[in-house]
Amino acid sequence: MEFTCTTRNVRMSAKKVREVTRQLLPRKNKKGEKEGMLVSKAQAVLSAIPRKSARFIEKTLNTALHNAEHIGAEWNLTEVQEKVAKLKQDIENHSDENGIIQRKHRHLITKLAKLETYLDNGGKVNTGNLRIKSAMATSATPLRRWMTRARGGGSVILKRCTHIRITLSDDFSDDQ
């Protein structure tokens, strides 16, 4: 399963935050396969980086981890089983005779896979096996402020903002 956390409007430029998020990105292991960093190792790396952006990323990572921990308490097994049955029915309704699903309803397959992995794990998530699947920092809409200048003029001050997005996964695969 995947768990995503997004922090909005971090008051720092995306360039500064990207320097730290690159440290968390999946790397190739000795076998040549992409492998994400364990959350515990990522927390240790972030605590050792003496930058303000590392604190923002660490907060986002902790939020994603807590989202993963609390998902078992929020989801009820019977409700999830009902959702799975409804999704299977929807997929069957939007498929043709050969079993090929219509293009605009392909997202139902990924939803079904997520819920089925939740049911296969018995409604629990092992947070010790969570790995960082992706970490990105994108620029948000900057705040525009004005500073007065000589002879009645003015100049723009851009206060840049960033969106941080971290995706955790317990089954890391190379399908990015």
Secondary structure as UniProt FT lines:
FT   STRAND          2..10
FT   HELIX           14..21
FT   HELIX           22..24
FT   STRAND          27..28
FT   TURN            30..31
FT   STRAND          34..35
FT   HELIX           39..48
FT   HELIX           52..74
FT   HELIX           77..93
FT   TURN            97..98
FT   HELIX           103..105
FT   HELIX           107..120
FT   TURN            121..123
FT   HELIX           127..129
FT   STRAND          131..139
FT   STRAND          143..148
FT   HELIX           150..152
FT   STRAND          154..159
FT   STRAND          162..169
//
